[in-house]
Amino acid sequence: MSGHYAIEARSHNILGLWSHNFWVLRHPSGEVMAELHGLATDRMTQRAVAIGTSERHSLRAWHYAVRTYSGEIGVDANLVDQGPYYKDGQYSEVVIAGDFNQIMPRWRAAAKSIPFINELNIDYPPGGVKLVGRTKNSNSMFTSFGDIMGLPRVSFWQVFEPGITNPVLIDDIVDGLQAMSGEVWDHGQQQMDSPPISNHTPIKPPEHQPAPGSGHLGYGAAPAFPNASSGARVYIPFMEYTDEYGVVRRFLAE
């Protein structure tokens, strides 16, 4: 897609079998401008680690922008000299391409969602896979970033992608984050033909599901019972929305 900006899905191979999926923003020149990731992150140092191993690690969203292009992108990022995970030969799929005003608002909407996502303080399963229950890991974040950007679900069938079917955000939170970003894009822009799309249903909250785009969105910390061992009060991050009946509801991190 020479001459176009593009958003590309990529698969970072782990030990020849596992896949860490992530998003890449490309300049019309073909150079990598930025990357979006979900990474295991040390809660104490706030540094990303190769893989989470204990309760000390959370799943956090990360935005890396190449210094040369950071001003053009125009949103906060961790500045790097080159894409930290991009490597030649990775499985990849250009999902959408177009001019600046077709592509950049999508990317900025995803990047602006990062502070809200990280407020959820989601646990990272030791080893990247939850043995009991549904896994939320880097691939879950990849799916939610794609949802925020309004892109089709992408899966690389040649590799094992735990967490890909379990996004970190429900549809209504995605709608709210898109609205709060203030970014607007043309939904009739050029998309690549036949991208690999999964058929998985987004996770819904247990209560009544509001109509897409209804109400408002907020976030904060809801008080819970004191911790049994320390006696300290625990606060649970949440995002708040109003359903079509005017009822204020909260979506809490699992």
Secondary structure by P-SEA (a helix, b strand, c coil): cccccbbbbbbbbccccccccbbbbbcccccccbbbbbbbccccccccccccccccbbbbbbbbbccccccccccccccccccccccccccccccccccccccaaaaaaaaaaaaaaaaacccccccccccccccccaaaaaaaaaaaacccccccccccccccccccccaaaaaaaaaaacccccccccccccccccccccccccccccccccbbbbbbbbbcccccccccbbbbbbbbbbccccbbbbbbcc
